[in-house]
Amino acid sequence: MKSLRKDIFLECPRCGYKKNVKDFRSDCPECGYPSALFQIKYCQETKEFPLSGYTYPMLRYSPLLPLEAEEIIDYTVGNTPLIHARNLGRFISLKNLYIKDETRNPSASFKDRGSIIGVSAAKALGYAAVNVASSGNFASAIARACTLSSIKCLVLVPHDTPDEKMVMIAAYGGKVIKVNGIFDDCRRLSIQLSKERGIVSAGWDLKPFTLEGWKTTVFEIFDQMGGTLPDIILIPTGGGGHILGTWKALKELSNLKKVDHLPKIVGVQASGSAPYVKAFIEGLNEVKPIEGPQTIAKSLKVSSPLEQRDVLKAVREVKGEFVSVSDKEILESVAIIGKTEGLFVEPGAAASLAGLKRLIDDGKVKADQKVVIVVTGSGLKDVTDIKQIFGDFPSISKDAESGEILSITGLF
């Protein structure tokens, strides 16, 4: 096996045990902590960050990524716009509201960031196949990264995964298998394939590497805000990996003395699938599994997140919180984002706006605070569920009069 960068190692967040990245699949021999939850650390001091002279973020941020630049199979991932959402801001009475539009990534979700680093690491370490459990977005991104790497990709998705997402996965060359269960069942089977058949799991074995890719969302926000950070960042939350990546990026920027404050992280969950919200309110350090989670936001549907202890710790450390929103609020937010800012986002992505509205109603956001909501995936990946917002569309005769047309619209 190759060893990726020579100046990195994996560290157990529980006991501090350090190991070589080549041993990324082995649990902690000291305390038994899962290998997937180890974190990559960098030995070499970062003298310049971000690097100047590079257009692509994956190259600008390479001092804090675990790969040599030439090992990143697609450095065009990321580089998504940070939109000053003036129309939406007026609608909810916030003048400094920004949208980080992750729908612009190659497979139309933020998952491309982690996937390109995770699969690049797998390729550099000599693996020929990857399996992935996903509600759709992560699998799309992994399948794309695998096809660019000439790596085989086996995909396990819940039975209710939207067709739009499965078709995209198949188009990228992934072998899709539907599981008669929820995401947690797919995850269990994915880990089983890794342990019994040696087919590395993207969501388990490669998690320390994908976490590094998800950091780049915050690095870009820092760049796009001229070397500053917002007061609040709202992130749609299922398993919580994006929160962990956000927190790690914030800590690294702080350690480099690039920022003088850390924003609050707010994780937004669907009320029918909100294990973090319940644990946070009850002051627990781990979540209680949700039996039969239900939500229209399928990318947020999870029963028992693996990263739970670390995610709860991260949010508390930056004085953030978790909020839950109903499916009705989520679907309303899909429509509001579309009508105010011209962005078509999937239900899970719209949860960040629904959560922000909840915070505003509760008096937890001041009108002059700088707020970023992350919209994580495109509405084109879940048209089947979104179309219920708009009902049936009217039809007319091919010989209809113009007056009839106008009367149907209700616009004039």
N, C-alpha and C positions, 0 to 999 in steps of 0.2 A: 504493500500500500504506500501511496504518497502521504505526505503529512500536512498539506496545505501550507499556510504561513508557519514559519518556524518560531514566531514570537507569541503564539497563543496557547492557551491551555483551557481545560474545563474545570470548573470549580463547583463543588456541592454547596448550595445555598444554606443547607442546614448545619453542616459541621465544618465546612471549609476545606474538605479533602480535595486535592488537586490531581488531575490525571491528564494524560496526553489525548489530544483530539482523536487519535486513531482508535482509542478505546471508548468511543462515544456511545456504544451500545451496552456497556456494562454498568450496572447499578453501583452505588457507592459501597465499597467494601467495609467502610467504617460504620455507617449508620443505616445502610440499606435504602437511601433516598433514590427515587427513580432516575434512571439515566436521562430520560427525556427532559427533566427539570433542572439539569445542570446548566450553568451559564458560562459562556465563553468570556475569557478575560484576556487582556492584551498586556504583554510584558514591556514592549517598547514604548517609550514616551512619545506621545503625539505632539510634535512641535508645531505643525501647521494644520488647522482644521477650520472649515473645509479647505481642501486643496484649491488653489487658484489655477486658472488656465484650462479647466475642463468644463465642457458643456453639460455632460451627463452626470446626474447626481451619484450614480453608482460608482463613478470614478472619483468624483469630488469627495465622497465620504469613505473612500477605500481605507484610510488609516484606521477606521473603526469598523471594518468588515473583515471576516475571517479568511478571505481569499486574496490571492494575488490578482491584480487587475485582469491579466490575460486568462484567468480561470473562470471569470464571470461570463457565462455563456450568452447573456444578452444584457448589456449595460444600458439599453434604452428604456428599461422598465422604470416606472416612476416618472418624475418630472411632470407631475400633474398640477393643474392650476390651483392657486389659492384665490378664491373669488371674494371680493368685497361685496357682500350681498345686500346692496342698498335697498332694493325693492322689498325683499323679505324682512330686512331690518326695520323698515318703516311699518311693515305689517304687524310686527310684534314689538315695536317700540325699542329697538336696539340700534344705535348708530354705528357701533363697531363690531358688526357681525360678519364673520367670514365662513365660507364653505370650502373645505378641502375636498376637491372633486376627484375621488378615486375611480370613478367610472371611466376615466380616460386611459386607464392601464390597458395593456394588450388584450387580456381576456375579460376586461370590463369590471374588475374589482381590485381592491387593495391586496388581495391574496397573491398577485403576481410578485410583489416585493419579496415576501418570505420564500415563495416557491423558487424563484430564480436563484437565490442564495443557497437554499437547501439542496436543490437538484445539482447545482454547480459543485457543491461540496461532495455529493454522492458520486458524481462523475470523476472528480479529482481523486477521490479515494478508491476508485476502481470498480464501483458497483454497476451492474448491467441491467438491473430491474428495480423498480420502486412500486410499492402499493400504497394506496391512500384511501382513507375513510373520510367522507365529506358529505355535506348537505348540498354541494354543487360548486360553489365558487372556488374553494381550495382545490378540488379535483380538476376543474377547468385549467387553473393556473399550473398545477403540477403536470397535467397531461401536456400542456404546451411546452413547459420547460423540458420535459422528458423527450419530446419529439425533436427539440433543438439539440438535445444531447445524445441522440440515438440510443436512448435508454427505454426499455420496455416499461409500460405503465398499466397496472391493474387497479381498477377503481371500484370501491364499494360505496353505494349511496342508499339512503333510506327509500322505501317504496314510493313515498309521496314527493320525491324530488321533481321539480318542474321539468317538463320535456325540453324546454329551451336550454336548460343547463346540460342535460344529458346529451343532447345533440351536439353542443359545443365540445364537450369532452370527447365524444366519438370522432368529431371532425379533426381534433388534434391527435388522434391515434390511440386514445385511451380505451382499454377494454372495460366497458361498463357492466357491472353486476348490481341489480337491485336487491336489497335486503329487506325482508318482511319484518321491519322493526324500525327503531329510531336511530339517530346518529350514534348514540352510545353503543348500540349493538354492532354497528359498522366498525367503530373504533376497536371493540374487543376482538373482532375477527381480523382486523388489520394487524394488531399486535400479535395475534396467534400466527398469522402468516409469516411474520418476521421471526418469531421465536422457533417455529417448527420447520419453516421452509427457507429461512434465510433471505426472504424478499424484504428488503429494508422498508420500514414504514415511514412515510413522509410526515405523518402527524405525531409519531412517537419518536422513533430513532433520530430523525432529522430535526426535531423541534429546536434544539439549541442553535442550529444554523438558521432555520426560518425566522426565529426570534430576531436575529441580527438584521434580516431583511426588513422586518416590520419597523425597526428603529428609524428607517429612512423617511417615514412619513413625517416624523417630528423634525428631523434634520432639515427637510425641505421647508417646513413651516418656519423654522428658525431663519433659514436663508431668505425666504420670500418676505419675511417681516423685517428684513434689514438687520438681522442679528439680534432680534428680540423674540420674546414669546408672549402668547396671549395670557389672559388671567384664568381662563377656563377652556378646557378641551373636552368635548362630549364625543364618546365613542360607542357605537352599537356593540353590544356585548353578548356573545354566546359562551364560548369556552374561556375567553379572556386573553388570548395570545396577543392581540393588538394592544391591549392595555399594558401587558408586560413589556412589549417592545417599546411602547411610548415611555413608560417609566424608566427603562434602562437608558434610552436616549437622553431623557431629561437629566438623569444622574451623571451621565458621561459629559454632557455639556456643562453641568455644574462643576464637575471635577476639573474640567479644563478652564474654569473661570470665564466661560463665555457668556454666562447669564447671571443675573443677580436675584432671580426669583424662579420658583417652579410653579407652573400653573396647576390648578386643581384638575384632576382627572375625574370625569363623571362617566361611569359606565351605565348605559341605558339598556334595559332588558324588557322583553314583552311580559306582560303580567301573567300570562299562562305558562311562562317558562323563566322564572326569576329566582333561581337559587341564590345568586349573589345578593340580591336585594334583601331577602329574608335573613341571610346570615349577617349582613351588615347591620340591619336594624336590631338584631338580637345580640350583637356584639360577639359573634362567634368567629373562630379562626379557621373554620372549614364549613363547607356547605352541607346541608342535608339534601339528599337526592330528591328530585321532583318526580313523582310517579305520574307517568303519562303526560308529559309536557305538551301543551297545545298552543299554537299561535300561527297566524297567517305568515308571519316573518320566519320562514323556514330556516334561514341562515342563523337565526338566534335560538333555535329550538335545541336545548340540551338538558339532560337530566342531572348529570354529575360531572362537572368540569374537572379535568385532571390537574389544572394549574391552580386550583382554588386557593390554597394557603398563600401562595406567592402573590396572586392577584389581589386578594383581600389586603395583604400587607402593603402592597404597592400603593393602592388607592388611599389607605389610611395614612401612609407616610407623607403624601402630598396634600393631606387634608381634603381629599375628595369624597365622593359618595357614589352610591348606586341608586337609580330610580327605575321604577317600572311604569310602563304605559300600555294602554289597552290596544287591541287590534284596530278598534275604531279610530283611536288617535293616530295610530301609525298610518292607516290608509288616508286619513284626512291630510296628514303631513306629506304623503306622496303627491297629492293633488296641489297642495300649497307650494311646494318647492317647484313643481312644474309650471304653475301659473305665475309665480313671482320671478323666478330666476332662469326658467327655460331648461331645467335639468330633469331628466326622466330617471328616477331612481327606484330600486326595488324596495319592498316593504322593510326589510331589515335595515337598509341604509337610511330610510326616512325616520327610523326610531330616534336618531340623534336630535332631529328637530322636535319631535314629540316630547322628548325628555327635556329639551330646553324650555319649551312652552310650560311644562310642568314646574320647572324651577322658577320661572318668571311668575307664575300664578302663586307660588309659595313664598314669593318675596326674597328669593335667594340669589337673584342676579340684578345688579344695578345697571341703570340705563347707559352709563358711560363705560362699562367694563368691556374689555376686548375679549370676544368669544369666538372660538372656532368649533364648528360642527363638522365632523367627518362623515361624508356620505360614501359608503363603502362599496356599492355595486350598482350596476345599471338596471333599470326597469325592464330592458329588453330581455333580461334573463329570467323574468317571472311574469310575463304578460298574462298568463292564465289566471293568476290570482288578482292582479291589479285591475283587470277589465271590469270587475264587479263595481268599482267606484263609479263608473260612467253609465252603467245600465245598457239597455239596448239602444242602438243608433237608428234613427228614423230613416225610412226609405221613401222615395217618390217615383212617380212615373217618369219615363224618359221624355214625356211631352209636357211636363209640369210648367205652370206659369211662374214667372219670377216672384209674383206676390205670394204664391203658395210657399215657395222656397224660403222667402224671408219670414213668413209667419211661423214656420216650423222652428226656425232658429231661436226665436225669442230675443234676438240681439237688437232688433230695430223696431 
